[in-house]
Amino acid sequence: MPSRTDILARLRENDPARLEEFRKHADDVRRRNVGDDVHLRGLLEISNHCRRSCRYCGLRADNTDLTRYRMTKEEILAGAARAVQFGYGTVVLQSGEDPHITADGMAEVIRAIRSDERTSSLAITLSLGERSEDELAQWRDAGADRYLLRFETSNRRLYRKIHPPRSAEATDRMELLAVLRRLGYEVGTGVMVGIPGQTFDDLADDIETFARLQPDMIGLGPYLPHPETPLGREATTPGEEQPANDELTTRKMLALTRLACPKANIPSTTALATLNPADAYQTGLQWGANVIMPNVTPPNYRALYEIYPHKSDSQESAEEFHDTWIRRITATGRTIGIGRGDSPSYIRRTLMSTEVVQ
């Protein structure tokens, strides 16, 4: 784990030779801890309804220009089956914080995926926003394996600015992450890079928070402004302490995250690829990532899941994405992961829990 001085120095580094040395170090740590497999997760965006009014997100409740949708149980099952056809070991069910996705309704969907012989082997990841402990427990009991809840920034003041609470009784995402771990989920979190008002010290705090939490999955990407949001309409003036929301800064954060959490599963994200559709997924893999999440959402819904505009996967078909990335991954000498691809940290924690029980 780098010292805070080293973290800040690497975040500010611009010398090509030193950056390449940094990249190689992170890539070596990745290789020694999670191997050369690149795990592919089928992403299914099941609803773009959201009750929140986050100031950066195109799905925010106040965006009345967005056409809303919810996938039916049958459509979700078909999407999960499609993920299996492509050889993916995980399906990720993602949505806005939709109040119509109820505890009972989602439990029914999870049990249906578990009981269908086509999809029963899939790991099921949920990314459905802030939920009560009872809901999370019900979904875990129904067969969900993983939960992704990004804390977005460790700066509480900045977090509240971009992510206002639904009510006077604000939820603490750090506490929810602890609840998820206690319930036995494989736990994922993450941050945005280059949020207006963010500093390099904030990013260093994010890395130190990852090191303390040791999540099983960590997703991070650049802040991408959406024109129909308050934050997207604000004019910002970059300063010396304002990190850029660019590809290089995001790569540096990927590498530092790998050094802080050697055994975590870390995706090369769609947000990163949106900045450079030609090869950003690939360069993310070279800077410490070991996961890619191909989008298997039906095309008629995919363009409507617009957290930020011009997503790199909004036009490409699932078949095109799959074929392209199988070729690109194998061309780099990496291999396609087989099976669920649970994180080594989660496997170790589960084995330790089993030994304690015995």
KOLSE-995822 format. One record per residue: x, y, z of N, C-alpha, C in turn. Coordinates in steps of 0.001 Angstrom, whole numbers, padded with zeros to 6 digits, always signed. Atoms other than C-alpha are relative to their C-alpha. Example, Ala and Ser with C-alpha at 12.3 -4.5 7.8 and 13.67 -1.06 7.14 Angstrom:
// KOLSE-995822
+000890-001190+000000+012300-004500+007800+000900+001200+000000
-000820-001190-000060+013670-001060+007140-000770+001090+000730
// end
This chain:
// KOLSE-995822
+000848-001189+000000+000000+000000+000000+000888+001245+000000
-000815-001221+000032+001568+003334-001026-000325+000918+001178
+000251-001022-001008+001976+006067+001577-000844+001107-000605
+000802-001103+000515-000228+009133+001316+000846+000915-000879
-000897-000825+000819+002774+011088+000017+000168-000601-001385
-000150+000675+001298+003259+008488-002730-001294+000074-000812
+001282-000073+000710-000467+008480-003582-000138+001364-000681
+000133-001347+000548-000498+012249-004063+001011+000248-001113
-001025-000180+001039+002753+012172-006035-000395-000715-001282
+000382+000768+001199+001420+009509-008397-001228+000607-000672
+001158-000666+000596-001878+011335-008873+000414+001224-000818
-000457-001213+000688+000072+014419-009967+001073-000297-001058
-001098+000357+000903+002669+012518-012027-000392+000174-001464
+000241-000153+001442+002910+013437-015719+001182-000433-000855
-001162+000445+000761+006347+012130-016715-000293-001363-000631
+000381+001253+000666+005754+009384-019349+000772-001214+000502
-000795+001140-000440+008628+007174-018171-000426-000472+001390
+000413+000392-001352+007565+007265-014522-001425-000547+000008
+001355+000537+000104+003941+006723-015494+000014-001438-000498
-000089+001367+000523+004903+003624-017463+000528-000949+001068
-000500+000823-001106+006878+002307-014486-001113-000266+001013
+001144+000112-000909+003833+002956-012272-001013-001002-000546
+000964+000913+000628+001555+001158-014744+000469-001449+000100
-000540+001365-000039+003830-001886-014908-000071-000583+001405
+000067+000473-001382+003960-002092-011124-001423-000434+000350
+001392+000349-000282+000148-002050-010830-000418-001255-000762
+000348+001160+000810-000177-004577-013641+000626-001274+000570
-000657+001151-000619+002317-006875-011913-000728-000425+001275
+000777+000310-001201+000379-006638-008632-001300-000688-000383
+001226+000650+000504-002776-007484-010567+000279-001445-000394
-000312+001342+000496-001127-010496-012210+000270-000969+001156
-000376+000887-001104+000257-011890-008945-001174-000303+000926
+001085+000173-000961-003004-011512-007028-001300-000531-000592
+001246+000488+000605-005890-012152-009443+000223-000687-001335
-000304+000746+001202-004101-013657-012423-000291+000754-001287
+000171-000594+001325-004464-013030-016145-001417-000127-000539
+001376+000128+000476-008146-013935-016417-000701+001356+000013
+000888-001161+000056-010486-011155-017530-001427-000533+000088
+001349+000511-000208-013950-011850-016166-001016+000938-000646
+001026-000755+000706-016948-010749-018227-001325-000135+000747
+001271-000024-000724-020157-009729-016427-001070+000581-000903
+001095-000506+000825-023421-009337-018314-000816+001043+000748
+000701-001102-000654-024916-005953-017399-001408+000135-000566
+001397-000102+000401-028715-005742-017474-000629+001165+000755
+000544-001222-000598-030185-002279-016848-001522-000114+000043
+001379+000475-000047-033613-003295-015611-001034+001112+000189
+000940-001121-000168-035174+000128-014837+000786+001300+000042
-000630-001324-000099-034297+003794-015339-000837+000965+000841
+000732-000817-000969-036827+005045-012784+000885+000225+001226
-000777-000276-001208-035247+006723-009752-000720+001034+000855
+000647-000936-000920-036643+008445-006671+000965+001048+000535
-000991-000943-000495-033400+010332-006003+000137+001186-000950
-000256-001184+000816-032370+013775-007268+001482+000350+000035
-001445-000221-000003-028601+013342-007444+000350+001019-001086
-000213-001182+000826-027175+016484-009030+000843-000271-001245
-000855+000331+001141-024979+014652-011565-000607-001040-000934
+000473+001203+000681-027150+011788-012793-001200+000278-000894
+001077-000195+000948-029355+011787-015872-001275-000749+000338
+001193+000738-000411-031752+009315-014225-000760+000702+001123
+000585-000690-001155-032598+011830-011470-001496+000224-000202
+001458-000084+000056-036290+012077-010631-000490+001269-000676
+000422-001285+000552-036440+015719-011750+000200+000111-001511
-000210-000049+001450-035403+014888-015324-001261-000492-000706
+001284+000361+000613-038830+014972-016966+000109-000248-001502
-000173+000223+001433-037370+014750-020485+000369-001447-000325
-000437+001381+000220-036283+011133-020019-001202-000937-000092
+001020+001045+000116-038544+008343-021267+000362-001133+000960
-000276+000997-001039-038830+005868-018405-000456-001388-000437
+000368+001395+000292-039010+002074-018559+000283-000873+001212
-000313+001091-000917-039082-001016-016373-000081-001302-000774
+000046+001302+000648-038211-004467-017643-000902-000941+000791
+000826+001017-000647-040645-007291-016920+000887-001140+000494
-000745+001165-000485-039584-010433-015094+000432-000875-001172
-000320+000840+001155-039699-012304-018394+001162+000600-000797
-001102-000645+000712-037419-009732-020051+001313-000149+000768
-001211+000154-000810-034958-009944-017150+000532-001433-000133
-000428+001393+000152-034893-013744-017383+000614-000246-001370
-000560+000150+001346-034302-013534-021125+001384+000629-000079
-001305-000637-000025-031417-011116-020512+001031-000843+000723
-000909+000880-000735-029879-013460-017944+000397-001205-000860
-000291+001136+000883-030168-016351-020388+000958+000409-001119
-000898-000496+001044-028458-014205-023013+001436+000091+000522
-001333-000061-000604-025540-013619-020635+000644-001384+000012
-000510+001372-000011-025176-017400-020296+000426-000420-001411
-000336+000345+001384-025202-017802-024099+001349+000563-000416
-001288-000604+000305-022233-015440-024306+001134-000589+000841
-001023+000598-000842-020402-017477-021656+000334+000799+001242
-000272-000804-001186-020614-014894-018864-000424-000768+001250
+000305+000708-001229-020567-016224-015307-000826+000803+000982
+000726-000904-000906-022393-013260-013759-000999+000827-000793
+000905-001008+000526-025454-011183-014486-000122+001095+001055
+000076-001156-000892-025569-007676-012983-001334+000693-000261
+001297-000657+000122-029087-006337-012381+000124+001394+000596
-000233-001383-000418-028779-002562-012231-001211+000855-000314
+001110-000928+000252-031359+000202-011929+000237+001282+000762
+000101-001124-000908-032049+003614-010559-000634-000492+001298
+000618+000393-001261-033383+003609-007022-001521+000052-000183
+001392+000066+000446-036819+002530-008223-000888-000554+001108
+000850+000491-001097-039498+002283-005485-000935-001119-000424
+000872+001073+000467-041507-000076-007684+000735-001327-000130
-000725+001262-000162-038745-002664-007452-000104-000354+001479
+000294+000311-001397-040103-004144-004243+000851-001171+000481
-000754+001112-000578-038470-006590-001868-000536-001334-000510
+000597+001258+000447-040924-009354-002805+000186-000208-001500
-000116+000122+001452-040823-008608-006533+001402-000371-000442
-001369+000326+000379-037038-008661-006776+000389-001388+000495
-000278+001353-000492-036844-011787-004599-000559-001042-000954
+000603+000919+000969-039185-013468-007082+000867-000119-001255
-000885+000016+001174-036898-012471-009980+001262-000804+000295
-001232+000705-000369-033811-013755-008157-000250-001505+000059
+000313+001433-000097-035473-017085-007360-000254-000599-001380
+000255+000496+001351-036582-017395-010996+001307-000256-000739
-001317+000208+000629-032984-016953-012223+000666-001233+000607
-000621+001126-000695-031804-019468-009607-000621-001344-000401
+000701+001272+000256-034438-022084-010534-000034-000377-001476
+000006+000279+001437-034146-021819-014333+001290-000752-000357
-001188+000820+000298-031805-024527-015615+000968+000719-000942
-000882-000749+000897-030448-022086-018216+000901+000951+000775
-000685-001105-000674-029342-019520-015646+000396-000315+001440
-000195+000316-001420-029010-021361-012324+001454+000122+000441
-001420-000053-000373-025188-021304-012441+000532+001426+000112
-000468-001379-000006-024965-017504-012747+000182+000541+001418
-000054-000863-001178-023679-015316-009953-000913+001194-000274
+000942-001108+000154-026276-012595-009378+000508+001189+000800
-000414-001252-000621-025048-009073-008672-001154+000983-000090
+001029-001032-000029-027518-006369-007636+000649+001369+000170
-000405-001396-000172-027001-002621-008004-001271+000836-000094
+001355-000558-000029-030329-001128-006949-000116+001196+000941
+000021-001181-000847-029338+001806-004754-000083-000332+001480
+000069+000153-001455-029819+002344-001032-001294-000716+000377
+001143+000814-000387-032113-000275+000456+000086-000336+001486
+000023+000329-001421-033167-001321+003940+000697-001339+000238
-000645+001266-000337-031420-004134+005759-000955-001168-000241
+000960+001080+000224-034626-006208+005570-000082-000374-001476
+000038+000283+001439-034767-005861+001775+001261-000738-000434
-001274+000612+000382-031091-006705+001394+000082-001439+000498
-000009+001359-000545-031482-009741+003656-000923-000920-000792
+000941+000818+000766-034513-010959+001695+000593-000390-001346
-000598+000304+001301-032633-010715-001603+001173-000959+000138
-001096+000936-000247-029616-012486-000136-000558-001399+000223
+000614+001299-000263-031854-015286+001131-000577-000604-001283
+000574+000488+001256-033474-015532-002319+001067-000536-000955
-001063+000529+000842-030068-016210-003885+000910+001017-000641
-000934-001004+000528-028364-012888-004717+001373-000204+000632
-001364+000252-000460-024579-013135-004417+000773+001265+000343
-000840-001189-000101-023186-009619-004740-000878+001245-000010
+000710-001284+000034-024221-006032-004187+001017+001105-000217
-000869-001130+000322-022657-002903-005661-000666+001288+000463
+000505-001282-000508-023139+000413-003812+001186+000958+000099
-001149-000909+000025-020671+003146-004724-000204+001149+000988
+000110-001149-000900-019924+005792-002103+000385+001296-000703
-000227-001111+000934-018850+008127-004978+001136+000944+000398
-001119-000799-000506-016520+010269-002820+000033-000140+001510
-000134+000103-001455-015154+009967+000714-000140+001362+000677
+000218-001345-000537-015582+013748+001144-001493+000152+000295
+001420-000018-000365-018860+013885+003084-000689+001289-000453
+000596-001275+000424-019451+017561+002305-000303-000029-001492
+000195+000075+001445-019002+016999-001430-001075-001028-000340
+001014+001029+000241-021102+013832-001284-001405+000568+000185
+001325-000555-000248-024039+015696+000234-000377+001056-001037
+000272-000992+001043-023695+018431-002384-000514-000664-001270
+000373+000643+001265-023978+016019-005312-001087-001056+000186
+000888+001129-000257-026170+013403-003637-000894+000316+001196
+000850-000384-001140-028858+015043-001475-000843-001177+000483
+000800+001103-000541-030734+012689+000872-001459+000120-000421
+001427-000003+000342-034316+011683+000139-000830+000683+001068
+000766-000564-001107-035451+012885+003544+000978+000549+001023
-000865-000550-001051-034147+014507+006695+000851-001092+000637
-000740+001116-000589-033006+011052+007810+000904-000609-001075
-000922+000416+001058-029976+010555+005579+000541-001402+000284
-000587+001329-000104-028626+007077+004871+001520+000119-000098
-001460+000029+000037-024943+006352+005513+000430-001190-000844
-000383+001098+000885-023543+004328+002619+001107-000859+000601
-001036+000803-000649-020524+003258+004666-000646-001019+000941
+000708+000938-000870-022908+001714+007199-000690-001092-000815
+000657+000997+000852-024825+000007+004388+001001-001007-000556
-001028+000929+000466-021588-001481+003052+000335-001017+001092
-000246+000913-001114-020977-002955+006510-001161-000989+000151
+001172+000888-000056-024543-004351+006507+000105-001074-001076
-000120+000957+001108-023964-005975+003116+001024-001088+000317
-001025+000989-000351-020793-007640+004345-000514-000938+001085
+000532+000835-001078-022528-008872+007494-001015-001015-000525
+001008+000902+000578-025304-010404+005365+000625-001071-000897
-000672+001022+000792-022708-012391+003414+000115+000297-001475
-000173-000378+001395-022750-010500+000142+001487+000142-000338
-001258-000478+000554-019678-010091-001997-000240+001491-000276
+000343-001420-000079-019480-006317-001583+000828+000822-000982
-000665-000896+000933-018680-003741-004241-000315+001450+000293
+000214-001431-000156-018259+000012-004079+000866+000716-001026
-000812-000727+000965-016481+002797-005961-000217+001492+000083
+000022-001463-000030-016014+006476-006719+000010+000562-001420
-000188-000755+001236-016099+009111-009452+001274+000827+000106
-001264-000737+000070-012949+010900-010565-000232+001317-000740
+000116-001291+000659-012910+014627-011324-001326+000698+000219
+001243-000704-000338-016158+015729-009667+000326+001474+000236
-000247-001413-000306-016370+019546-009651+000034+000243+001504
-000167-000234-001430-015107+020659-006254+000843-001042+000694
-000862+001043-000556-013061+017485-005706+001455+000467-000011
-001423-000332-000044-009369+017735-004766+000828-001277-000072
-000895+001149-000020-006344+015475-005027+000004-000655+001380
+000087+000574-001342-006568+015057-001260-001238-000875+000145
+001210+000829-000028-010112+013761-001726+000259-001354-000658
-000303+001260+000678-008861+011156-004201+000922-000865+000850
-000870+000756-000905-006108+010165-001779-000825-000611+001136
+000899+000542-001027-008802+009772+000894-000781-001197-000537
+000726+001116+000609-010740+007535-001515+000857-001262-000014
-000895+001152+000040-007726+005254-001979+000202-000567+001410
-000179+000472-001374-007154+005081+001781-001273-000644+000539
+001271+000629-000394-010857+004300+002268-000117-001393-000599
-000019+001336+000606-010585+001426-000201+000904-000939+000795
-000953+000832-000729-007543+000147+001693-000578-000447+001340
+000591+000344-001291-009470+000248+004970-001159-000985-000165
+001181+000845+000188-012665-001359+003618+000335-001341-000644
-000343+001192+000785-010972-003925+001328-001244-000608-000663
+001182+000545+000684-014071-004317-000904+000392-001156-000916
-000231+001109+000922-014434-007395-003073-000023+000471-001452
+000094-000583+001341-015302-005273-006123+000134+001505+000135
-000152-001461-000039-014332-001676-006898-000165+000540-001415
+000228-000633+001287-015734+000336-009793+000262+001487+000085
-000227-001452+000021-014439+003782-010633+000116+000469-001440
-000041-000569+001343-014721+006060-013595-000021+001510+000091
+000001-001462-000005-014523+009701-014611-001404+000558+000172
+001247-000743-000012-017275+012148-013758-000259+000510-001411
+000381-000442+001338-019093+012762-017049-001258+000857+000128
+001143-000897-000225-021423+015807-017032-001183-000324-000899
+001247+000175+000763-025033+015377-018114-000664+001364-000107
+000529-001359+000166-026585+018560-019592-001339+000244+000684
+001311-000170-000639-029965+017903-017926+000085-000164+001511
-000170+000072-001451-028545+017982-014402+000560+001325+000515
-000556-001244-000559-027680+020865-012052+001524+000053-000079
-001459-000004+000036-024027+019817-011856+000512+000145-001427
-000414-000089+001399-023809+019431-015621-000158+001384-000580
+000215-001363+000495-025082+022992-016112+000899+001027+000674
-000868-000940-000707-022632+024532-013666+001313+000198-000751
-001316-000285+000570-019561+026254-015054+001044-000210+001090
-001061+000247-000963-016422+025031-013321+001332+000471-000572
-001322-000454+000406-012939+026477-013433+001041-000905+000641
-001003+000892-000576-010222+023827-013018+001126+000790+000653
-001142-000607-000678-007520+024758-010534+001078-001039+000228
-001111+000914-000231-004282+023211-009384-000426-001212+000830
+000419+001092-000872-006120+021082-006805-001228-000739-000520
+001159+000661+000587-009029+020066-009078+000474-001101-000945
-000402+001079+000916-008323+016609-010579-000834+000043-001276
+000718+000052+001272-009251+016284-014240-000878-001246-000046
+000866+001169+000208-012134+013986-015153+000370-000656-001327
-000500+000504+001271-009977+012507-017890+000493-001444+000121
-000421+001396+000055-008645+009133-018966+001258-000246+000827
-001251+000219-000719-005159+009566-017483-000211-000019+001505
+000237-000029-001446-006358+010538-014001-000749-001247+000450
+000745+001213-000338-008796+007625-014037+000913-001216-000019
-000967+001096+000022-005999+005238-015040+000862-000001+001257
-000817-000090-001221-003876+006497-012152-000782-000522+001199
+000828+000483-001105-006768+005860-009768-000194-001514-000072
+000093+001453+000158-007201+002356-011211+001242-000679+000562
-001254+000599-000441-003547+001602-010580+000163+000096+001511
-000112-000169-001446-003586+003031-007044-000993-000902+000739
+000992+000889-000605-006752+001068-006277+000499-001432+000002
-000568+001348+000047-005046-002123-007401+001085-000181+001060
-001045+000106-001015-002084-001396-005128-000601-000043+001409
+000641-000038-001322-004418-000653-002186-000801-001266+000290
+000883+001169-000154-006670-003697-002799+000416-001061-001015
-000582+000888+001020-004579-006334-004595-000930-001103-000478
+000815+001161+000348-007223-009072-004546-001427+000341-000422
+001350-000409+000398-010287-007044-005525-000224-000239-001495
+000384-000019+001410-012155-007452-008801-000257+001455-000384
+000074-001410+000390-011769-004104-010596-000327+000073-001495
+000350-000090+001419-013601-003394-013865+000642+001183-000704
-000264-001112+000903-012464-001273-016745-001378+000457-000467
+001419-000363+000049-015687+000735-016830-000430+000643-001321
+000587-000649+001163-018028+002024-019509+000286+001494-000003
-000267-001443-000067-017487+005581-018251+001402+000312-000510
-001360-000189+000506-013753+005253-018912+000035-000184-001509
+000016+000263+001437-014417+003784-022350-000700+001101-000776
+000705-001080+000678-016766+006661-023167+000956+001125-000392
-000986-001029+000333-013771+009027-023094+000843-000389-001201
-000864+000477+001073-011883+006862-025578-000518-001354-000466
+000633+001261+000377-014102+004243-027229+000923-000976-000722
-000860+000876+000793-011277+002884-029368+000749-001015+000849
-000809+000951-000770-009157+001364-026618+000015+000232+001505
-000052-000291-001436-010040+002660-023132-000255-001237+000846
+000173+001240-000749-011366-000720-021970+001331-000735+000084
-001247+000739+000080-008093-002232-023083+001076+000629+000883
-001011-000641-000834-005886+000370-021411-000365-000116+001475
+000392+000233-001387-007938+000014-018227+000518-001337+000491
-000529+001312-000368-006958-003659-018215+001508+000051+000224
-001453-000113-000141-003312-002627-018560+000415+000770+001249
-000301-000808-001183-003547-000330-015507-000552-000619+001279
+000385+000684-001229-004808-002911-013011-001365-000652+000003
+001347+000569+000027-008356-003876-014051+000034-001463-000435
+000092+001419+000399-009443-007506-014488-001425-000418-000345
+001411+000285+000281-013178-007230-015295-000491+000952-001085
+000742-000839+000943-015267-005942-018223-001468-000401+000109
+001430+000252-000175-019056-005616-018066-000750+000278-001304
+000758-000193+001238-020630-006112-021514-001481+000218+000295
+001398-000359-000217-024123-004639-021767-000901-000950-000787
+000947+000904+000659-026827-007219-022496-001432+000523+000094
+001320-000632-000038-029728-004778-022007-000576+000060-001421
+000585-000120+001341-032172-004898-024961+000213+001399-000573
-000318-001304+000614-031352-002093-027447-001068+001071+000206
+001059-001009-000157-034752-000403-027032+000027+000659+001372
-000136-000584-001334-033934+000213-023358+001372+000636+000237
-001376-000365-000344-030179+000685-023425+000256+001505-000131
-000248-001431+000211-030157+004217-024850-000721+000867+001021
+000773-000762-000977-032672+005289-022192+000626-000042+001392
-000674+000067-001298-030380+004314-019303+001177+000971-000056
-000981-001044+000292-028555+007617-019590+000416+000727+001279
-000583-000670-001163-026693+008375-016373+000820+001195-000470
-000757-001055+000673-024392+010431-018614-000187-000225-001495
+000279+000146+001428-024666+011090-022377+001128-000715-000743
-000966+000563+000947-022928+009296-025251+000750-001198+000569
-000647+001194-000535-022237+006045-023388+000597-000820-001131
-000699+000733+001057-019768+003932-025302-000748-001257-000430
+000706+001235+000345-022092+000894-025198-001431+000243-000458
+001404-000285+000307-025302+002680-026226-000389-000390-001424
+000292+000314+001394-025012+001896-029938+000436-001406-000398
-000558+001287+000391-022931-001275-030142-000893-001131+000506
+000820+001120-000426-024932-004518-030067+000787-000890+000948
-000663+000910-000932-024210-007126-027407+000908-000969-000741
-000816+000930+000791-022938-009459-030118+001275+000666-000485
-001180-000724+000462-020574-006814-031534+000990+000217+001126
-000870-000232-001149-019226-005955-028102+000711-001289+000380
-000570+001289-000403-018694-009610-027234+001106-000437-000959
-000983+000465+000991-016909-010498-030466+001248+000881+000004
-001135-000925+000002-014726-007372-030375+000910-000246+001191
-000823+000090-001199-013605-007872-026812+000600-001362+000246
-000670+001303-000040-012921-011574-027030+001304+000092-000787
-001215-000134+000816-010455-010709-029814+001028+000888+000676
-000950-000946-000597-008920-007749-027996+000662-000565+001257
-000552+000558-001232-008483-009562-024699+001035-001070-000315
-000936+001066+000320-006847-012601-026232+001236+000533-000721
-001150-000587+000695-004620-010374-028398+001028+000569+000971
-000923-000547-000993-003100-008875-025237+000719-001088+000791
-000590+001087-000768-002146-012295-023913-000788-000356+001245
+000868+000333-001130-004860-012236-021244-000982-001078-000425
+000936+001075+000277-007378-015053-020979-001399+000384+000478
+001382-000247-000389-011169-015051-020706-000317-000840+001232
+000321+000716-001226-012267-015952-017190-001181-000941-000189
+001055+001009+000058-014440-019035-016765-000713-000029+001344
+000759+000147-001240-017223-019345-014222-000351+001330+000640
+000530-001148-000721-018417-016910-011570+001031+001101+000206
-001033-001012-000204-015108-015149-010984-000123+000732+001320
+000046-000628-001323-015575-014520-007257+001364+000581+000341
-001269-000625-000347-012929-012214-005817+000739-000869+001009
-000769+000787-000975-010081-013940-003933-000234+000444+001438
+000229-000480-001365-010758-011706-000921-001308-000563+000553
+001276+000548-000446-014372-012919-000760+000121-001496+000271
-000185+001448-000188-013380-016569-001180+000729-000266+001315
-000766+000183-001236-010844-016241+001634-000861+000289+001222
+000851-000355-001125-013341-014509+003918-001053-001077+000254
+001004+001037-000121-015953-017187+003236+000583-001255+000607
-000656+001196-000558-013506-020004+003969+000298+000199+001484
-000297-000279-001404-012475-018330+007225-001268-000080+000850
+001274+000055-000728-016134-017966+008260-000440-001436+000196
+000369+001426-000080-016737-021649+007500+000834-000709+001062
-000875+000622-000988-013737-022665+009599-000407+000378+001413
+000435-000450-001320-015003-020586+012533-001250-000748+000426
+001242+000718-000308-018445-022226+012331+000293-001440+000369
-000317+001403-000275-016913-025709+012248+000697-000127+001341
// end
